[in-house]
Amino acid sequence: QYQPSLAHHFIAELERQDKLLRNYTQNIDSLEHLSSITRLIQCHGSFSTATCRNCHYKVQSDEIKDEI
């Protein structure tokens, strides 16, 4: 539903030109992954997976999106 912005593509281009050491993001939308940025630190995690805080079972967020 959402797409990476020009800013995401610009950061990806910096990485392709080997001018990006690391990209820190506070966003949890994972749009950086959609724009192929690999040198990525997601400071607050992402919404691509969900993990149970009790048993640490992990699922893809698509599997539970309707329940949320």
C-alpha positions in Angstrom: 0.0 0.0 0.0 2.8 2.4 0.8 5.8 3.0 -1.4 9.3 4.3 -0.7 9.7 8.1 -1.2 12.3 9.9 -3.2 14.3 10.3 0.0 14.4 6.5 0.3 15.6 6.1 -3.3 18.2 8.8 -2.7 19.6 6.9 0.3 19.6 3.7 -1.8 21.5 5.5 -4.5 24.1 6.7 -2.0 24.5 3.1 -0.9 24.9 1.9 -4.5 27.6 4.5 -5.0 29.3 3.2 -1.9 28.9 6.6 -0.2 26.7 5.3 2.7 28.3 3.8 5.7 25.1 3.0 7.5 21.5 4.2 7.6 19.8 4.6 11.0 16.0 4.8 11.0 13.4 5.2 13.6 10.6 4.2 11.2 9.0 0.8 11.6 7.4 0.7 8.2 10.2 -1.2 6.5 10.1 1.1 3.4 13.9 1.1 3.4 13.8 -2.6 2.6 11.5 -1.9 -0.3 14.0 0.5 -1.7 16.8 -2.1 -1.4 18.8 -0.3 1.4 20.9 -3.0 3.1 23.2 -1.1 5.4 20.3 -0.5 7.7 19.9 -0.2 11.5 16.2 -0.1 12.6 16.4 1.6 16.0 12.9 0.7 17.1 12.5 -2.6 15.2 10.0 -3.0 12.3 6.5 -4.1 11.8 7.5 -6.9 9.4 7.5 -9.4 12.3 5.7 -9.8 15.6 7.2 -11.6 18.6 5.4 -12.9 21.7 6.9 -11.3 24.7 6.3 -14.4 26.8 7.5 -17.3 24.7 9.4 -15.3 22.0 7.4 -17.0 19.1 7.9 -14.9 16.0 5.5 -14.6 13.0 5.3 -12.4 9.9 3.0 -9.4 10.6 0.9 -10.3 7.5 -0.2 -13.5 9.4 -1.8 -11.4 12.2 -2.7 -8.2 10.4 -6.4 -8.9 10.4 -6.4 -9.6 14.1 -4.7 -6.3 14.9 
